[in-house]
Amino acid sequence: MIGWAVTFLIIALIAGVLGFSGIAGTATQIAWIAFVIGIIMAVFFFLTGRR
């Protein structure tokens, strides 16, 4: 999930530089959601002892 978040963040940065604000905003939101889900899953797996 963190990998997907980084990918969408890079897409958002490139789109922002090129002036595509709608795509940049959407990619940023997707990156944020993927990051939060990834952190929640990492904490859950850490607490339950899974790898």
Backbone as ProteinMPNN parsed JSONL, in Angstrom:
{"seq_chain_A": "MIGWAVTFLIIALIAGVLGFSGIAGTATQIAWIAFVIGIIMAVFFFLTGRR", "coords_chain_A": {"N_chain_A": [[0.817, -1.199, 0.0], [1.943, 1.209, 0.736], [3.741, 1.544, -1.3], [2.02, 1.982, -3.471], [0.955, 4.399, -2.639], [3.183, 6.086, -2.798], [3.614, 5.96, -5.541], [1.255, 7.189, -6.591], [1.612, 9.676, -5.434], [3.87, 10.627, -6.777], [2.8, 10.75, -9.362], [0.904, 12.747, -8.895], [2.582, 14.911, -8.302], [3.946, 15.262, -10.75], [1.764, 15.811, -12.447], [0.875, 18.161, -11.251], [3.025, 19.896, -11.743], [2.875, 20.037, -14.496], [0.499, 21.342, -14.804], [-1.999, 20.158, -14.609], [-4.374, 20.362, -12.657], [-6.704, 19.091, -11.719], [-6.263, 16.327, -12.085], [-4.0, 16.11, -10.507], [-5.017, 16.724, -7.955], [-6.828, 14.605, -7.573], [-5.085, 12.385, -7.689], [-3.535, 12.951, -5.466], [-5.387, 12.662, -3.384], [-5.981, 9.917, -3.652], [-3.457, 8.889, -3.088], [-3.184, 9.677, -0.427], [-5.262, 8.209, 0.82], [-4.422, 5.565, 0.27], [-2.02, 5.571, 1.689], [-2.885, 5.925, 4.36], [-4.461, 3.609, 4.726], [-2.451, 1.707, 4.358], [-0.764, 2.256, 6.558], [-2.516, 1.678, 8.692], [-2.953, -1.06, 8.224], [-0.316, -2.002, 8.559], [0.167, -1.451, 11.275], [-1.833, -3.041, 12.418], [-1.033, -5.656, 11.585], [1.43, -5.723, 12.826], [0.698, -5.694, 15.535], [-0.746, -8.079, 15.729], [1.126, -9.965, 15.115], [1.681, -10.89, 12.578], [3.407, -11.186, 9.396]], "CA_chain_A": [[0.0, 0.0, 0.0], [2.817, 2.379, 0.788], [4.276, 1.674, -2.663], [0.985, 2.628, -4.281], [0.859, 5.792, -2.196], [4.315, 6.809, -3.373], [3.367, 6.053, -6.983], [0.252, 8.219, -6.844], [2.185, 10.961, -5.057], [4.722, 11.043, -7.892], [1.884, 11.147, -10.441], [0.324, 14.036, -8.514], [3.607, 15.947, -8.45], [4.166, 15.506, -12.181], [0.569, 16.466, -12.971], [0.865, 19.523, -10.725], [4.03, 20.682, -12.46], [2.399, 20.238, -15.866], [-0.677, 22.19, -14.78], [-3.244, 19.397, -14.559], [-4.733, 20.445, -11.237], [-7.729, 18.1, -11.39], [-5.606, 15.026, -11.969], [-3.102, 16.192, -9.36], [-5.837, 16.641, -6.749], [-7.345, 13.243, -7.449], [-3.967, 11.494, -7.361], [-3.142, 13.231, -4.09], [-6.377, 12.028, -2.507], [-5.777, 8.471, -3.711], [-2.209, 8.611, -2.371], [-3.457, 9.83, 1.006], [-6.082, 7.072, 1.253], [-3.577, 4.372, 0.239], [-1.063, 5.693, 2.781], [-3.582, 5.691, 5.633], [-4.803, 2.189, 4.789], [-1.2, 0.978, 4.552], [-0.319, 2.421, 7.95], [-3.446, 0.927, 9.548], [-2.662, -2.48, 8.052], [0.991, -2.288, 9.15], [0.0, -1.474, 12.732], [-2.641, -4.22, 12.744], [-0.208, -6.842, 11.428], [2.463, -5.672, 13.869], [0.089, -6.065, 16.815], [-1.201, -9.473, 15.716], [2.271, -10.824, 14.936], [1.824, -11.37, 11.188], [4.431, -10.505, 8.627]], "C_chain_A": [[0.859, 1.261, 0.0], [3.437, 2.621, -0.588], [3.291, 2.356, -3.599], [0.849, 4.105, -3.918], [1.982, 6.63, -2.792], [4.126, 6.989, -4.88], [2.369, 7.157, -7.303], [0.752, 9.601, -6.444], [3.088, 11.495, -6.171], [3.876, 11.48, -9.078], [1.287, 12.513, -10.147], [1.338, 15.167, -8.682], [3.865, 16.282, -9.916], [2.979, 16.232, -12.789], [0.485, 17.911, -12.487], [1.844, 20.418, -11.453], [3.558, 20.989, -13.87], [1.102, 21.044, -15.939], [-2.014, 21.463, -14.781], [-3.717, 19.319, -13.112], [-5.789, 19.418, -10.835], [-7.137, 16.724, -11.182], [-4.693, 15.011, -10.746], [-3.878, 16.065, -8.049], [-6.369, 15.243, -6.505], [-6.24, 12.267, -7.057], [-3.498, 11.711, -5.929], [-4.105, 12.582, -3.105], [-6.216, 10.517, -2.482], [-4.519, 8.089, -2.943], [-2.427, 8.685, -0.866], [-4.24, 8.64, 1.546], [-5.241, 5.799, 1.294], [-2.565, 4.4, 1.383], [-1.717, 5.385, 4.119], [-3.948, 4.217, 5.78], [-3.553, 1.347, 5.02], [-0.685, 1.077, 5.973], [-1.212, 1.633, 8.907], [-3.165, -0.57, 9.451], [-1.326, -2.853, 8.685], [0.894, -2.371, 10.667], [-0.779, -2.717, 13.156], [-1.796, -5.492, 12.672], [0.914, -6.884, 12.46], [1.904, -6.139, 15.209], [-0.35, -7.519, 16.86], [-0.061, -10.446, 15.459], [2.423, -11.401, 13.537], [2.893, -10.594, 10.468], [3.907, -10.093, 7.302]], "O_chain_A": [[0.535, 2.251, -0.657], [3.633, 3.767, -0.993], [3.669, 3.196, -4.416], [0.652, 4.952, -4.789], [1.755, 7.754, -3.239], [4.441, 8.045, -5.428], [2.612, 7.974, -8.191], [0.358, 10.597, -7.051], [3.065, 12.689, -6.469], [4.194, 12.473, -9.733], [1.173, 13.348, -11.045], [0.992, 16.252, -9.15], [3.987, 17.453, -10.277], [3.159, 17.17, -13.565], [0.067, 18.79, -13.239], [1.532, 21.571, -11.75], [3.809, 22.078, -14.387], [0.656, 21.39, -17.033], [-3.058, 22.095, -14.94], [-3.483, 18.322, -12.429], [-5.762, 18.924, -9.707], [-7.469, 16.034, -10.218], [-4.623, 14.011, -10.033], [-3.437, 15.369, -7.134], [-6.365, 14.752, -5.376], [-6.441, 11.416, -6.19], [-3.107, 10.76, -5.253], [-3.677, 12.015, -2.1], [-6.302, 9.898, -1.422], [-4.505, 7.086, -2.229], [-1.913, 7.854, -0.118], [-3.918, 8.118, 2.613], [-5.335, 5.031, 2.251], [-2.284, 3.363, 1.984], [-1.149, 4.652, 4.928], [-3.763, 3.639, 6.851], [-3.584, 0.384, 5.788], [-0.219, 0.086, 6.535], [-0.714, 0.991, 9.832], [-3.14, -1.269, 10.464], [-1.214, -3.919, 9.29], [1.477, -3.267, 11.279], [-0.425, -3.37, 14.137], [-1.833, -6.314, 13.587], [1.302, -7.96, 12.916], [2.558, -6.889, 15.933], [-0.329, -8.133, 17.927], [-0.262, -11.655, 15.576], [3.221, -12.316, 13.334], [3.25, -9.485, 10.866], [4.635, -9.499, 6.508]]}, "name": "protein", "num_of_chains": 1, "seq": "MIGWAVTFLIIALIAGVLGFSGIAGTATQIAWIAFVIGIIMAVFFFLTGRR"}
